[in-house]
Amino acid sequence: RFTNSYIFAQRRLAVYDFKVRMLPDSLDRFAQLQLDVVVDNSFSTPETIEVGYDLYAPDGKLMEYSVNDISLAGYSRDTLHFKPYIYHSNPNRWSATNPKLYDLTLYVKRSGILWEYIPLKVGFAEYGFTESGDITLFGKPLTLKTTRYNAAADKATTEREIRSLKTKGFNTLCPDYPQPKWFYALCDKVGIYVIDCAAISSPTNHENRAVDGTPANQPYLLDDYLRRVETMYRRAQNHVCIIAFSLGGDSSGNGYNMYRAYELLKSYGDSRPIIYLGAEEEWN
């Protein structure tokens, strides 16, 4: 009866969210870890806790660590920002042909007792795009061979299928909707690029640009569109395999909701491009 059922509980003093990237420093000499940790205190009383992390290189060498006290008022949240330089990192630049990953562990201590820890895999990569529309890795255009692919029912089958696609020359996956969390971790490990896609597929009257002519231009649906696009971004933002974000299925129309969804993604300040073929060369 309880197969595949889970009970989830979170400490009342814990990591609420985090954002992590490894990007080149301003002179492109080595990596800079950019780590934001949001800590939540759901106790009614003020609390002081320790928030720390350890970062290990792909060869297992400890590269950086930090432990910081933070005081939180009752029922409050605060964010710690870390931006240390990670030296000797250039041989570990992540790509589909060099999928090397760093091991990062976040942890929280209360009164010296380990309260929570979160193990992560982090890749060193910087994506962007050129005026002509090429996606870049460390400033150099990528040659992409894409294929549509959605995860199989389990990790083992998915890994076999992805490795098979790589042997056939494909280096970029284009799923039709957000995938299971483990899918992105698997792509990080195997070494394959992913253009993630929001869970928006609404082809009804997609060529109609009039207000209410298509779901993408029905303002009362705006919150639903924004929620789906933000959910797509938040679940995938920390994965190095993600080279771009797609607003939705190719024939989902365009209009106010898609304009606002595009603006929302741009507001996050992420260098990765935003793609939406259904815009048909409009500004979004």
Steps between C-alpha positions, in 0.01 A plus 500: 500500500784741583730413208657818357350708781717740698481718808700822477587716798730800520672644803350822636845655459626404157614588150190629324659537156836541329647610170843385388713556191870482421588777253828651376642794691496840328837436330416140401792360703319250722158420645299694753247312709179700520288353778189656653345315795158598633455393862159478666414523869146383569547517879329792673824590680827647362755234406874507421628218282808408298474472122793347316615322190786283373606491134706214360657485152418209267823329613385517864720790615345747745491835319298728728298499820325755717298511822293804593276596790167657414237634739138478393197662660202278568301403191752654262735421214835639396751433223873435523708581191832325429732592212842336552750450219576138414855477368644237262151444361551539124578129435161427658292722271180305439384410150326209328846358425648578844218450756704555815303592811593650835349365823333766714343435840283760675438452869332667796605461863305603807684514834788312336275211392459418131144601420483451123729421206442511125748331259519651150687462172616825339654561159721787384347653186381832362239518224389791288401579144615705203308759300461245222329260741775251578510361855848539648705316761776714653441750220546252214203389284383144557425267212178333608343183368160489666233237549170497685518275803299447821619284788410132509322351801820440699854631530679193366300490178532876456878485542531221243287692251692827551835326457365336184396840363850632569657215303276601207644851510227686689628741765183693592165381635178698454233365738135593446439594864686511836658166584551313829765661718732202454494546122700823521752350744541210258565735208757687712680171566479347153588825324221615272346845452134563575262772379237487773134569423220640714182293540307712250345338194189682382471480119133609492471792255873554538512723190241742642671804655177668615431539872334176617568356155742241640583393858838677476312828461230450763605727792299307760739208445810713570568364850484142370749576223740677735477222757585233244792694356642581844461138613692385192780744571527435875518121470774510234697819570782330693575237237799558274347300214235771443614724214168680430138529612196466276175680587287208377400277214582637156135556398357646820417842361635834610372804683485672837561190712805395299635857501478512878646150533799609292548810716483286815780272381714795392454661844695216663820629337595159361737510202340196338280581199123480488346323202146498369440405138130580536591869529555495122775762523315734737720661767454217751 
